[in-house]
Amino acid sequence: MTQPREHWEACVAEGGAAALEALAALEAAARRLHPPALPSLREALRAPAERLSAAEAALRAAVPPAGLEAFHARLLEGVEHASVAACIFVEEPPPSEAVPRLLASLRRACRAQEALYPLRRVLPPLGRFFVEPALWPGLDALDPESPPGSSVGMHRASGGPDERGGFVLYVPERYTPERQWPLVVALHGGWGRGDDFLWTWLREARSRGCLLLAPTSRGSTWSLHPPDVDAPALASMLTFVRERWSVDPGRMLLTGLSDGATYTLLWGLSEASPFTHLAPLCGVLHPDNVGRGNLARARGRRIWLGHGARDWLFPVELARLARDTLLQAGAVLVYREIADLAHAYPREENARILEWLDPGLALPAAPE
């Protein structure tokens, strides 16, 4: 029997809403990741996971109207990824599998966002998910009609999901070459990938108008010891971007998480570094910075150093030592010790970092 269109529309609305609820809950859980907190984080995600599982089943069974098959398939793909992510997170695995399964859950959440992002103009709740709240009343301004041949949106240069190296580049949809744009280069943590870490910065880059480059290390992590195989590849990526898009040389930010933060200082303080601002979060000041002469180049450099007071992998004492060393070296330092943060990415720092990069990137207050 033919399903009424209203049934399909209801399944679409519920599937989208349930997926966004679960993705928001996963984002909140990722911010609060800490081994003792895992049971409560799983419990908080259980109801959104159950709602999404039911919505996924209903959407899969629904029949799209003629001409909307591609939209239906794309939405279902995003809903399925989000559902798998939530289910993996709430299941309590054996201790030996806890970390791999958490990483698998968060990576699935990234795949869900990747699938749903192209639908943001069709479903307003999706549009709001990928924008900071201050800009919710003016979503259309972020997605103007692009002139023919314009290179905006997502650009990928990699061999595939299981290969290392390469990058994902986001160019704001409102980009025009008539003015220079700030560039954020965001380095993932150990065992991470650029196409995952991109989503940690996408909302703020899109809202405030920044190009966002998210590379993937050539090995399982960045070149923290010789030989440095990542620096030539990253330099080549930067050249590629700067030759094709209008990048402001006075607003180039290098940032990273964990091993990406450690490498942010190693590469960002190197003699060839073009970056004006460095923002390492939850990393360490690698001893090789001394041998490479990086501390001498730290004088006058603008550095935002962020760390969690509850970090269990890199204790906060290491961050305080890095703070003191960089200050002694003459860096222009902002130090942020975040009381409730363990070894996780503090997404709320993105806005502060961008406004530190350029006060002109501040947004108006969010509507009440």
C-alpha positions as CSV (number, residue, x, y, z in Angstrom):
1,M,0.0,0.0,0.0
2,T,1.3,3.5,-0.9
3,Q,2.3,5.5,2.1
4,P,1.0,9.0,2.4
5,R,3.5,11.8,2.0
6,E,2.7,13.0,5.5
7,H,4.0,9.8,6.9
8,W,7.4,10.1,5.2
9,E,7.6,13.8,6.2
10,A,7.0,12.8,9.8
11,C,9.7,10.2,9.6
12,V,12.1,12.7,8.1
13,A,11.4,15.2,10.9
14,E,11.8,12.7,13.7
15,G,14.9,11.1,12.1
16,G,16.6,14.4,11.8
17,A,15.7,15.6,15.2
18,A,16.7,12.4,16.9
19,A,20.1,12.4,15.0
20,L,20.8,16.0,16.1
21,E,19.9,15.2,19.7
22,A,22.3,12.2,19.7
23,L,25.1,14.2,18.0
24,A,24.7,17.0,20.5
25,A,24.9,14.5,23.4
26,L,27.9,12.8,21.9
27,E,29.6,16.2,21.5
28,A,28.9,17.0,25.1
29,A,30.2,13.6,26.2
30,A,33.4,14.0,24.2
31,R,34.0,17.3,26.0
32,R,33.6,15.5,29.4
33,L,35.5,12.3,28.6
34,H,37.3,11.1,31.8
35,P,37.5,7.4,32.8
36,P,35.6,7.9,36.1
37,A,32.8,9.8,34.3
38,L,32.1,7.1,31.6
39,P,29.2,5.3,33.4
40,S,27.3,8.6,33.9
41,L,28.1,9.7,30.3
42,R,26.8,6.4,28.9
43,E,23.6,6.7,31.0
44,A,23.0,10.3,29.8
45,L,23.2,9.1,26.2
46,R,21.0,6.1,26.6
47,A,17.6,7.8,26.0
48,P,18.8,9.7,22.9
49,A,20.3,6.4,21.5
50,E,17.0,4.6,22.0
51,R,15.0,7.4,20.4
52,L,17.4,7.5,17.4
53,S,17.3,3.7,17.0
54,A,13.5,3.8,16.7
55,A,13.6,6.8,14.3
56,E,16.2,5.1,12.1
57,A,14.0,2.0,11.7
58,A,11.0,4.1,10.8
59,L,12.9,6.2,8.3
60,R,14.4,3.1,6.7
61,A,10.9,1.7,6.2
62,A,9.4,4.9,4.9
63,V,9.1,5.4,1.1
64,P,10.2,8.7,-0.2
65,P,8.1,10.6,-2.8
66,A,9.3,10.5,-6.4
67,G,12.2,12.8,-6.9
68,L,13.3,12.8,-3.3
69,E,15.1,9.4,-3.3
70,A,18.6,11.0,-3.2
71,F,17.6,13.3,-0.3
72,H,16.1,10.3,1.6
73,A,19.2,8.2,1.1
74,R,21.6,11.0,2.3
75,L,19.5,11.6,5.4
76,L,19.2,7.9,6.2
77,E,23.0,7.6,5.8
78,G,23.6,10.4,8.4
79,V,20.9,8.9,10.7
80,E,22.5,5.5,10.5
81,H,26.0,6.7,11.3
82,A,24.7,8.7,14.3
83,S,22.7,5.7,15.5
84,V,25.7,3.4,15.4
85,A,27.8,6.1,17.1
86,A,25.3,6.4,20.0
87,C,24.9,2.6,20.3
88,I,28.6,2.0,20.5
89,F,29.0,4.7,23.1
90,V,26.3,3.4,25.5
91,E,27.4,-0.2,25.4
92,E,29.8,-1.1,28.1
93,P,32.7,-3.0,26.5
94,P,35.4,-5.1,28.2
95,P,38.1,-2.9,29.6
96,S,40.6,-3.8,26.9
97,E,38.2,-2.5,24.2
98,A,37.0,0.6,26.0
99,V,39.3,3.1,24.3
100,P,39.0,1.7,20.7
101,R,35.2,1.6,21.0
102,L,35.0,5.2,22.3
103,L,37.2,6.3,19.3
104,A,35.0,4.3,16.9
105,S,31.9,6.0,18.3
106,L,33.3,9.5,18.0
107,R,34.5,8.8,14.4
108,R,31.0,7.5,13.5
109,A,29.6,10.8,14.8
110,C,32.0,12.6,12.4
111,R,30.7,10.5,9.5
112,A,27.2,11.4,10.5
113,Q,28.0,15.1,10.3
114,E,29.8,14.6,7.0
115,A,26.6,13.0,5.6
116,L,24.2,15.5,7.0
117,Y,26.1,18.7,6.2
118,P,25.0,18.9,2.6
119,L,21.3,18.9,3.8
120,R,21.7,22.0,6.0
121,R,19.9,24.3,3.5
122,V,16.9,21.9,3.2
123,L,16.4,21.2,6.9
124,P,16.7,24.3,9.1
125,P,17.5,22.4,12.3
126,L,20.5,21.0,10.5
127,G,21.5,24.4,9.4
128,R,21.4,25.6,13.0
129,F,23.5,22.6,14.1
130,F,26.4,23.7,11.9
131,V,26.3,27.4,13.0
132,E,26.9,29.2,16.3
133,P,23.6,30.4,17.9
134,A,24.3,34.1,17.3
135,L,23.9,33.5,13.6
136,W,20.7,31.4,13.6
137,P,18.5,34.2,12.5
138,G,20.5,34.7,9.3
139,L,21.4,31.3,8.0
140,D,20.8,32.2,4.4
141,A,23.7,34.7,4.5
142,L,26.1,31.9,5.2
143,D,25.0,30.0,2.0
144,P,24.8,32.5,-0.8
145,E,24.5,31.3,-4.4
146,S,28.1,30.6,-5.5
147,P,29.2,32.0,-8.8
148,P,30.1,29.4,-11.5
149,G,33.5,27.9,-10.9
150,S,33.8,29.0,-7.3
151,S,35.7,26.6,-5.0
152,V,33.9,26.7,-1.7
153,G,32.7,24.1,0.8
154,M,34.6,20.8,1.4
155,H,37.8,19.8,-0.5
156,R,39.5,16.5,0.1
157,A,42.9,15.4,-0.8
158,S,43.5,11.8,0.5
159,G,43.5,8.3,-0.8
160,G,40.8,6.9,1.4
161,P,39.5,6.3,4.9
162,D,42.2,3.8,5.8
163,E,45.2,5.7,4.4
164,R,47.3,8.3,6.2
165,G,48.4,11.7,4.9
166,G,46.2,14.1,2.9
167,F,43.9,16.7,4.2
168,V,40.4,18.1,4.3
169,L,39.9,21.8,3.6
170,Y,36.8,23.8,4.3
171,V,36.3,27.1,2.5
172,P,33.3,29.1,3.8
173,E,30.4,29.1,1.3
174,R,30.4,32.9,1.4
175,Y,34.1,33.1,0.4
176,T,35.1,35.7,-2.2
177,P,38.7,36.3,-3.4
178,E,38.3,40.1,-3.1
179,R,39.5,40.1,0.5
180,Q,41.9,38.0,2.6
181,W,40.6,35.4,4.9
182,P,42.0,33.9,8.2
183,L,43.3,30.4,8.0
184,V,43.0,27.8,10.8
185,V,45.2,24.7,10.5
186,A,44.0,22.1,13.1
187,L,46.1,19.1,14.0
188,H,44.4,15.9,15.4
189,G,45.7,13.9,18.3
190,G,47.5,10.6,18.2
191,W,45.7,7.9,16.1
192,G,43.3,10.6,14.9
193,R,42.5,11.9,11.4
194,G,41.9,15.3,9.8
195,D,38.6,14.3,8.4
196,D,37.4,13.7,11.9
197,F,39.1,16.6,13.6
198,L,37.7,19.0,11.0
199,W,34.3,18.8,12.7
200,T,35.7,20.0,16.0
201,W,36.3,23.4,14.3
202,L,33.7,23.5,11.4
203,R,30.9,25.3,13.3
204,E,33.2,28.2,14.4
205,A,35.1,28.5,11.1
206,R,31.8,28.6,9.2
207,S,30.2,31.1,11.5
208,R,33.2,33.5,11.7
209,G,34.5,33.2,8.2
210,C,37.8,31.2,8.3
211,L,39.4,28.7,6.0
212,L,39.9,25.5,7.9
213,L,42.6,23.0,7.0
214,A,42.6,19.6,8.8
215,P,45.5,17.4,7.8
216,T,46.1,13.8,8.6
217,S,49.5,12.8,9.9
218,R,51.5,10.4,7.7
219,G,52.0,8.0,10.6
220,S,49.8,7.0,13.5
221,T,50.7,10.4,15.0
222,W,52.8,13.5,14.2
223,S,56.5,13.4,13.8
224,L,57.5,14.1,17.4
225,H,60.9,12.5,16.8
226,P,63.2,12.6,13.8
227,P,62.9,12.1,10.9
228,D,60.1,14.7,10.5
229,V,58.1,13.4,7.7
230,D,55.1,15.6,8.4
231,A,56.7,19.1,8.0
232,P,57.4,18.8,4.2
233,A,53.9,17.4,3.6
234,L,52.2,20.1,5.7
235,A,54.3,22.8,4.0
236,S,53.1,21.5,0.6
237,M,49.5,21.6,1.8
238,L,49.9,25.2,2.9
239,T,51.3,26.1,-0.5
240,F,48.4,24.5,-2.2
241,V,45.9,26.4,-0.2
242,R,47.6,29.8,-0.4
243,E,48.1,29.5,-4.1
244,R,44.3,28.9,-4.7
245,W,42.6,30.9,-2.0
246,S,43.1,34.4,-0.6
247,V,44.7,33.8,2.8
248,D,45.6,36.6,5.1
249,P,49.3,36.2,6.1
250,G,48.7,38.2,9.3
251,R,46.0,35.8,10.5
252,M,47.3,32.3,10.3
253,L,46.6,30.0,13.3
254,L,48.1,26.6,14.0
255,T,46.3,24.6,16.6
256,G,46.1,21.1,17.8
257,L,45.0,18.6,20.4
258,S,47.3,16.3,22.5
259,D,50.0,15.1,20.1
260,G,48.7,17.6,17.7
261,A,49.3,20.3,20.3
262,T,52.8,19.0,21.0
263,Y,53.6,19.2,17.2
264,T,52.0,22.6,17.0
265,L,54.9,24.0,19.1
266,L,57.5,21.8,17.3
267,W,56.5,22.9,13.8
268,G,54.9,26.2,14.6
269,L,58.1,27.5,16.2
270,S,60.4,26.2,13.5
271,E,62.4,28.6,11.3
272,A,60.1,28.0,8.3
273,S,56.8,28.5,10.2
274,P,54.5,31.0,8.5
275,F,52.1,31.0,11.5
276,T,51.3,34.2,13.4
277,H,49.5,32.5,16.2
278,L,49.8,29.1,17.9
279,A,47.2,27.4,20.1
280,P,48.2,24.1,21.5
281,L,45.7,22.4,23.8
282,C,46.3,19.4,26.1
283,G,49.8,18.7,24.8
284,V,53.4,19.1,26.1
285,L,56.4,21.3,25.3
286,H,58.6,18.6,23.6
287,P,62.3,18.6,24.7
288,D,63.3,18.8,21.1
289,N,62.2,22.4,21.1
290,V,65.5,23.2,22.8
291,G,67.7,21.4,20.4
292,R,65.9,22.9,17.4
293,G,66.3,26.4,18.6
294,N,62.6,26.9,18.9
295,L,62.7,28.6,22.3
296,A,64.8,31.4,20.9
297,R,62.1,31.9,18.2
298,A,59.4,31.9,20.8
299,R,60.3,35.5,21.7
300,G,57.4,37.8,20.7
301,R,55.3,34.9,19.4
302,R,51.6,34.8,20.3
303,I,50.8,31.5,21.9
304,W,47.5,30.3,23.5
305,L,48.3,27.4,25.8
306,G,45.3,25.5,27.1
307,H,45.2,22.5,29.4
308,G,42.9,20.6,31.6
309,A,43.4,20.6,35.4
310,R,42.2,17.0,35.4
311,D,44.3,15.7,32.5
312,W,45.2,12.1,33.3
313,L,47.6,11.6,30.3
314,F,49.6,14.8,30.4
315,P,49.4,16.0,34.0
316,V,48.7,19.7,34.4
317,E,52.1,20.2,36.0
318,L,53.6,19.7,32.5
319,A,51.5,22.5,31.2
320,R,52.6,24.8,34.0
321,L,56.2,24.0,33.2
322,A,55.6,24.8,29.5
323,R,53.9,28.1,30.5
324,D,56.9,29.1,32.6
325,T,59.4,28.1,30.0
326,L,57.6,29.9,27.2
327,L,57.2,33.1,29.3
328,Q,60.9,33.0,30.2
329,A,61.6,32.6,26.5
330,G,59.7,35.8,25.8
331,A,56.5,34.5,24.3
332,V,53.3,36.6,24.4
333,L,51.4,33.9,26.2
334,V,47.7,33.3,27.1
335,Y,47.5,30.4,29.6
336,R,44.2,28.7,30.1
337,E,44.0,26.1,32.8
338,I,40.5,24.6,32.6
339,A,39.3,23.3,35.9
340,D,36.8,20.6,34.7
341,L,38.7,19.4,31.7
342,A,40.5,16.0,31.6
343,H,42.3,14.9,28.4
344,A,39.7,16.0,25.9
345,Y,39.1,18.8,23.5
346,P,37.5,22.0,25.0
347,R,35.3,23.0,22.1
348,E,34.2,26.1,23.9
349,E,37.7,27.5,23.6
350,N,37.4,27.8,19.8
351,A,35.5,31.1,20.0
352,R,37.9,32.6,22.5
353,I,40.9,31.5,20.3
354,L,39.4,33.0,17.2
355,E,38.7,36.3,18.9
356,W,42.3,36.3,20.2
357,L,43.5,35.7,16.7
358,D,41.4,38.7,15.5
359,P,39.0,40.6,17.7
360,G,37.1,41.4,14.5
361,L,36.0,37.8,14.4
362,A,33.8,38.2,17.4
363,L,30.1,37.5,16.9
364,P,27.1,39.5,18.3
365,A,25.4,38.1,21.4
366,A,23.2,35.1,20.7
367,P,19.4,35.8,20.6
368,E,17.4,35.2,23.8
